[in-house]
Amino acid sequence: MSTALGPERNLLQPKPESCRMIKILSPIIDNDDLAKLRNISLAGFRSVTLPMRFKTSEGGEGMRSALKDLFETAGAAIRSGATIVILSDRQVDNDYAPIPSLLATSGLHHHLVREGLRTKATLIVETGDAREVHHYCLLIGYGASAINPYLAFETLDDMIRQGLLTGIDHRKAVNHYTKAVKKGVLKVMSKMGISTLQSYRGAQIFEAIGLDQKFVDTYFTNTPSRIGGVGLDEIAAETIERHRRAFPSRPMRLPDLDWGGHYQWRQDGEYHMYNPETIHKLQYSTRTSNYKVFKEYSELINSASARLCTLRGLMELKFADNPVPIEEVEPVESIMKRFATGAMSFGSISKEAHETLAIAMNRIGGRSNTGEGGEDPARYIPDPNGDSRCSAIKQVASARFGVTSQYLVSANELQIKMAQGAKPGEGGQLPGHKVDEVIARVRYATPGVGLISPPPHHDIYSIEDLAQLIYDLKNSNPRARISVKLVAEVGVGTIAAGVAKAHSDVVLISGDSGGTGASPLTSIKHAGIPWELGLAETHQVLVQNNLRSRIIVQTDGQLKTGRDVVIAALLGAEEYGFATSALIVSGCIMMRVCHLNTCPVGVATQDPVLREKFTGKPEHVVNYFRMIAEEVREFMAKIGFRTIDEMVGRRDKLDTRKAIDHWKATKLDLSPMLEMPEVPAHVHVRRVHQQDHGLDKALDNLLLELAKDALEYKKPVEMQLPIRNANRTVGTILGSEVTRRYGAEGLPDDSINIRFTGSAGQSFGAFLPKGISLMLEGDANDYFGKGLSGGKLVVFPPTAATFKAEENIIVGNVVLYGATSGEAFIRGVAGERFAVRNSGAIAVVEGIGDHGCEYMTGGRVIVLGRTGRNFAAGMSGGIAYIVDQDGDFAERCNLEMVDLESLEDAQEEQFVRDLIARHMRLTNSARAQHMLDDWAQYREKLVKIMPLDYRRVLAEKKVQAAKTYVMVHHG
């Protein structure tokens, strides 16, 4: 998080003075450091402090004039030699109010860009209005190099004086605060895929919601703002109102500050749509089947929405002059099949809550979602009463937690999580104290060790990679439909068009609201945009490109009532997801302590004592969705629709509110959301065609025929076939059939033994289950062994090859991504990101590229040659062994979560040697043979990579085992 201050020179003409800058270790600076910069006396550096303030008596014009003066003064100062511009809002008094620091910073940044002066000086902001991580992200994102939040520091001092903070002095408190802010900013940068603060500064990767376009063009140039909103006059008016409270015109009692309540409900704070009254009415109505009370809840929610809580609250439904008799409207049972519950992992919520949702959705014919956390195979077996606890939607996220062949085969829908909904771009996180024995088993992880998903780019770099994953999953379960979860953001329509072209059956547009509370508060409040915007754009783009007819559009994000569903349908969605509301029906009381494992009602905890307090029943959830569907029917009758299909995309039945009585909302313009492109009559506005996944052309159709004896009678079969790189995902359909018939146990080892000759395409052996062995004489593309589930893969160069295998690449990137079990022996070098998220497979390879074993949680990997950089980043489990021939492996290993050890245990040494010997037998590896012949020398070059958390857990288990032994044998 270090950064440099001072003028930036010409990158195309580097000179010694180009390096002459001031390095600071953090973009958040304290008062002492700011004083040093303000009084700097180094040659080539000169600072100037400019006030961010305006005269309150002049209102909006005063702020506009003050900003203009600020920009001109800054430009003149830089032209006269100033290299550090400090923007300060300290100079406020009775007559002058502070200009919001973000407005002044961004406006000056863009002014200097337009004047060609931006690289000649650094911007530093001295402000009292920066408090939260998001504030710092915005200031840096719009050009600030450093920020001094003096009021935050003074607040800490005041808390120390009052005894609210004890055992800490000013320096320590400031250090802790700045450290927390830095970690928050770094988290935001990482989820946006930005590696350095320099790249993040000025990147302005934000979308404005509710800001006037002319205002944005002037002060936040090139920031998307699609629905208009407040401008400079309204911002000035609000600033003046706050200023008047701070500087009253006559003596009065010091007024209380606003209580806030943005993150936690307060009776006299920010309004929350879910509050004690609405939660009570929702739970009471669903537990007593009282539709009258449900309508009271619905009226409260809808009226709250109209109080500017949501964009849909600004829309009106156009009721028909001649309503349809409700008896003619599509029945409740049909509508409920369009409902799904959100992707909440087992682990983020309790076993009881997770299974309650699954049972309820299976009863109504809807779909529950596993989330990315896997699913206990015991749930695949129906209960004695006929209920099923099996979630219909199985999510496949970047983490691949528990994604086995059996998991995939048991699904009705496989969902690729490209975004996190309430926390887009962020991987799901589960703290170690929530990872108990059961969750660790389901997720293929280690108890007590925290879990985090890799960012999606680890295996999806482009729309082509996404298309490949869609094809892989369709091969893994040809009977399931494939969906892709995207987050609502500007440009999501273009991405959705790519998803449709990549042959996904469903696209889910997830809104910014919701989340199970396990994500950082910054992400819950400041990530993503409302689903109304994302859904409207997606439907428009898909219709415009004649793609809407081949893909189902679903949306979710704090849907609460039948009115929400109707508006979602009119904006273009056929299916609808509910998460928070379903949890509230199950007993959640919105304590917002999900991440702490202390949920008092047993919904979002793994504590067995607290889980006993869970009172939710499937009947409650069924009642909720039945009432939602009934309310949908009532609205459909009033608008004039008999079926949901008729209603999809009918934006002509929506109108923006004619009279918006709030002074800050008068300039909002939702008409862009309601526009529809003019298209020919044959272009459909809902899904009417099935996607063609091309499975009829797959090589696996031949493999199924040739392996019939093994599939039907468990007789071993062998075959030899040519292969070429047009043959993608070979072995996966065959593997799915093995799993469908024989479950997780598969077939005995080597029951189906296939030897291929040639070049294999993408995803060779993906999700291969136990009992199938694929031997490849040739080479393979990316994703070799993706999700390996117990099968065996062997690859080696053609016997006639004259090159050295250990010096040449034989398989592509992202090999063994998310493997859960099985073996892979690779004679040759693999590409980048080898064994990322491996949680159980054993692999021997003769060299790999960068980022090997990232986020690995289990299994064993042996690399007989050189590795690339950043090995073991995020590795929390499993063990890797590297032959460090040149003695420089430590320089290429990411040591943040692992230690490097020598191979000292005799049993472990024998394990490694046996694997290398097996590798030599299967691949005829010259490298392995050479090592075995000179084992004493190579043994000393073996480096063991041991994750710190994994070692700690193993040590604890060893101590516990010793205690158990003493108790059993010695009483």
Secondary structure, DSSP 8 states (H G I E B T S, - for coil): --EEES----TTS--GGGG--EEES-SB--HHHHHHHHT---TT--EEEEE-EEEGGGHHHHHHHHHHHHHHHHHHHHHTT--EEEEE-----SSEEE--HHHHHHHHHHHHHHHT-GGG-EEEEE-SS--SHHHHHHHHHTT-SEEE-HHHHHHHHHHHHHTSS-S--HHHHHHHHHHHHHHHHHHHHHHTT---HHHHTT-----BSSB-HHHHHHHSTT--B-SB-B-HHHHHHHHHHHHHHHS-SS-----------SSS--TTSS--SS-HHHHHHHHHHHHHT-HHHHHHHHHHHHHHIIIIISSGGGEEE---SS---GGGS--HHHHHTTEEEEE--BTTB-HHHHHHHHHHHHHHT-EEE-GGG---GGGGS--TTS-----SEEEE-TT-TT--HHHHHT-SEEEEESS-TTSTT---EE-GGG--HHHHHHHT--TT--EE---GGGT--SHHHHHHHHHHHHHH-TTSEEEEEEE--TTHHHHHHHHHHTT-SEEEEE-SS---S-S-HHHHHHSS--HHHHHHHHHHHHHHTT-GGG-EEEEESS--SHHHHHHHHHTT-SEEEESHHHHHHTT------GGGT--TTSSS---HHHHTT----HHHHHHHHHHHHHHHHHHHHHHT-SSHHHHTT-GGGEEE-S---STTTTTB--HHHH------TTS-SS--S-----GGG-THHHHHHHTHHHHHH---EEEEEEE-TT--STTHHHHHHHHHHHGGG-SSTTSEEEEEEEEE-TTTTTT-BTTEEEEEEEEE-TTTTTT-EEEEEEEE--TT--S-GGGSEEE-SSTTTT--EEEEEESSEE-SSTTTT-EEEEEEES---SSTTTT-EEEEEEESS---SSBTTT--EEEEEEE-TTS-HHHHB-TTSEEEEE---HHHHHHHHHHHHHHHHHH--HHHHHHHHTHHHHHHHEEEEEEHHHHHHHHHHHHHHHHHHHHHHH-
